[in-house]
Amino acid sequence: MGLSKTEKFTSHQNELAVMSKALGHPARIAILDYLLKANSCICGDIVGELGLAQATVSQHLKELKNLGIIKGNIEGTSTCYCIDEVKWEAISTTFSKFFAQRAACADGCC
């Protein structure tokens, strides 16, 4: 198996790639949409909302939790999830800075 060669890239480039990968699946975007609209912690409703298997939803939740964009609190036999506001803002800022760095092309290139 080949190396990913992440050491050839800056820490900022690697950070953006990790965030992009974690956000790069429509089920994860749907989970985030649902949590944002609910504006509270959600326990167990995510599977019913998405119509995906529990194991599939759990895997996507794990990826989002690994990124730190969601938090999970154990309440009884279930885990309740919500957006981590601090991480959400940090990711938003990182992507905003990345997209804002595009310089206007003076001669109307491409």
Contacts in CASP RR format, 6 or more apart in sequence:
PFRMAT RR
TARGET T0000
AUTHOR 0000-0000-0000
METHOD contacts of the structure
MODEL  1
MGLSKTEKFTSHQNELAVMSKALGHPARIAILDYLLKANSCICGDIVGEL
GLAQATVSQHLKELKNLGIIKGNIEGTSTCYCIDEVKWEAISTTFSKFFA
QRAACADGCC
6 14 0 8 1.000
6 17 0 8 1.000
9 17 0 8 1.000
15 94 0 8 1.000
16 94 0 8 1.000
16 95 0 8 1.000
16 98 0 8 1.000
18 67 0 8 1.000
19 67 0 8 1.000
19 91 0 8 1.000
19 94 0 8 1.000
19 95 0 8 1.000
22 28 0 8 1.000
22 63 0 8 1.000
22 64 0 8 1.000
22 66 0 8 1.000
22 67 0 8 1.000
22 69 0 8 1.000
23 29 0 8 1.000
23 32 0 8 1.000
23 67 0 8 1.000
25 60 0 8 1.000
25 63 0 8 1.000
27 50 0 8 1.000
27 52 0 8 1.000
27 56 0 8 1.000
27 57 0 8 1.000
27 60 0 8 1.000
28 60 0 8 1.000
28 63 0 8 1.000
28 64 0 8 1.000
30 49 0 8 1.000
30 50 0 8 1.000
31 46 0 8 1.000
31 50 0 8 1.000
31 57 0 8 1.000
31 60 0 8 1.000
31 61 0 8 1.000
31 64 0 8 1.000
31 70 0 8 1.000
32 64 0 8 1.000
32 69 0 8 1.000
32 70 0 8 1.000
32 83 0 8 1.000
34 42 0 8 1.000
34 45 0 8 1.000
34 46 0 8 1.000
34 49 0 8 1.000
34 50 0 8 1.000
35 42 0 8 1.000
35 70 0 8 1.000
35 81 0 8 1.000
35 82 0 8 1.000
35 83 0 8 1.000
36 83 0 8 1.000
38 45 0 8 1.000
40 82 0 8 1.000
41 72 0 8 1.000
41 73 0 8 1.000
41 80 0 8 1.000
41 81 0 8 1.000
41 82 0 8 1.000
42 80 0 8 1.000
42 81 0 8 1.000
42 82 0 8 1.000
43 75 0 8 1.000
43 78 0 8 1.000
43 79 0 8 1.000
43 80 0 8 1.000
43 81 0 8 1.000
44 78 0 8 1.000
44 80 0 8 1.000
46 57 0 8 1.000
46 61 0 8 1.000
46 81 0 8 1.000
47 53 0 8 1.000
47 54 0 8 1.000
47 57 0 8 1.000
50 57 0 8 1.000
52 60 0 8 1.000
61 70 0 8 1.000
61 81 0 8 1.000
64 70 0 8 1.000
65 71 0 8 1.000
65 72 0 8 1.000
65 81 0 8 1.000
67 87 0 8 1.000
67 91 0 8 1.000
68 84 0 8 1.000
68 87 0 8 1.000
69 83 0 8 1.000
69 84 0 8 1.000
69 87 0 8 1.000
69 88 0 8 1.000
69 91 0 8 1.000
70 81 0 8 1.000
70 82 0 8 1.000
70 83 0 8 1.000
70 84 0 8 1.000
71 81 0 8 1.000
71 82 0 8 1.000
71 83 0 8 1.000
71 84 0 8 1.000
72 79 0 8 1.000
72 80 0 8 1.000
72 81 0 8 1.000
72 82 0 8 1.000
73 79 0 8 1.000
73 80 0 8 1.000
73 82 0 8 1.000
74 80 0 8 1.000
END
